[in-house]
Amino acid sequence: MAAMSPIVIAIVGAISVFLIGASLIPARSLLSKRLERLEQIPARSVLTRNTMIEQVISKEHRSNQQRWLLEAGWYRVSPTAMSIRVIGSIGVGIAVAILLLLALGTQWYSLLLAVLVALLAWRAPYIVLGRAIKTRREDISRRLPDFLDLLSSSVAAGLSLNSAMIQTAPAIEGALRQELDSCLSEIRLGRARTDALVAMADRMNEPQTTTMVTALVQAEKLGSNIAQVLQALAKDTRERRWTSAEERAARLPILMLLPMALFMLPSLYLMIFGPVAAYLYAQQHP
């Protein structure tokens, strides 16, 4: 059994690395897939891989993965590639867990450590994805007030909303700039502005952006002054950011209780009672 362990580890590790490498290949866009079908270019290996993964992963889970990937801005990563990445990560975790068992033996702590490593490897791709979603949302919410200020000033100067978005988008950086470029590209291709804005809000799934799009759609339907609506949105967005910052600051004392209880209080008790204990010990053992 011990002689077979290195072979099993090598096989599992090689398969896992191959799966992770295959999942890193950028996915093709829908347009390229349609062009390949029209040109009758065979892609049997990719279709076979997708079919095998789709039979294992439920449709609901693939839909959730697609939504998470869009929120993270990973447009070139498909749900199939994400599933392969998870399977490969699990394989790496199993290989590392076996190595730990061989190195530490089959003790209870080694078994617990191996299980924790395997669970961490299973959740690692989703942890990275969740971190990417959180970082992207924070970047969008930080840049949105400035964008709304510039957009409202451009509309108040006499530009239409489409022209104002075209003039304002280059002044914004980050994920918001990418989404605005995609939205403007859809509008240039003939999609209605309302539909393009709603699709952009659905992709980002960021509360403040959703509020902005909803207000713009309602203002366009009701014939309201868009410049005033944009100014009110910019003010409301900044106030929400300040409120969120104040809430985070108010949570800091509560979050500091656990580190203080674990590190500061034991040190304080040691400083206070340590000399007393040393003195009593010296009196009893002269």
Residue pairs with C-beta under 8 A, 6 or more apart in sequence:
2 102
5 98
5 102
8 98
9 95
9 98
9 99
12 91
12 94
12 95
12 98
13 91
13 92
13 95
15 88
15 91
16 87
16 88
16 89
16 90
16 91
16 92
16 94
16 95
17 88
17 92
18 88
19 84
19 85
19 87
19 88
19 91
20 84
20 85
20 88
20 89
20 92
22 49
22 81
22 84
22 88
23 77
23 81
23 82
23 84
23 85
23 88
24 81
24 85
25 81
26 76
26 77
27 76
27 77
27 78
27 80
27 81
28 36
36 43
49 80
49 84
50 78
50 80
53 80
53 83
53 84
54 62
54 80
56 83
57 65
57 79
57 83
62 79
62 80
62 83
65 79
65 82
65 83
66 79
67 205
68 129
68 130
68 133
69 75
69 77
69 78
69 79
69 82
69 129
70 202
70 203
70 205
71 133
71 136
71 137
71 203
71 204
71 205
72 129
72 132
72 133
72 136
73 132
73 136
73 175
73 178
74 129
74 132
82 125
82 129
85 125
86 122
86 125
86 126
89 121
89 122
89 124
89 125
90 118
90 121
90 122
92 121
93 117
93 118
93 119
93 120
93 121
93 122
93 124
94 118
94 121
96 117
96 118
96 121
97 114
97 115
97 117
97 118
98 114
100 110
100 113
100 114
100 117
101 110
101 111
101 114
104 110
104 113
136 175
136 204
137 204
137 206
139 174
139 175
139 176
140 174
140 175
140 176
140 179
140 204
140 206
140 208
140 209
141 206
141 208
141 237
141 241
142 241
143 172
143 173
143 174
143 176
144 176
144 208
144 209
144 212
144 237
145 234
145 237
145 238
145 241
146 172
147 168
147 171
147 172
147 176
147 180
148 212
148 230
148 231
148 233
148 234
148 237
149 231
149 234
150 168
150 171
150 172
151 161
151 164
151 165
151 168
151 230
152 227
152 228
152 230
152 231
152 233
152 234
154 163
154 164
154 167
154 168
155 161
155 164
155 226
155 227
155 230
156 227
159 167
161 193
161 216
161 220
161 226
162 184
162 187
162 193
165 180
165 183
165 184
166 184
169 177
169 180
169 181
169 184
170 177
172 180
175 204
179 200
179 203
179 204
180 200
182 200
182 203
183 196
183 197
183 199
183 200
184 196
186 195
186 196
186 199
187 193
187 196
193 220
194 217
194 220
197 213
197 216
197 217
198 213
198 217
200 209
200 213
201 209
201 210
201 212
201 213
201 214
204 210
208 237
208 240
211 233
211 236
212 233
212 237
215 229
215 232
215 233
216 226
216 229
216 230
218 224
219 225
219 226
219 229
220 226
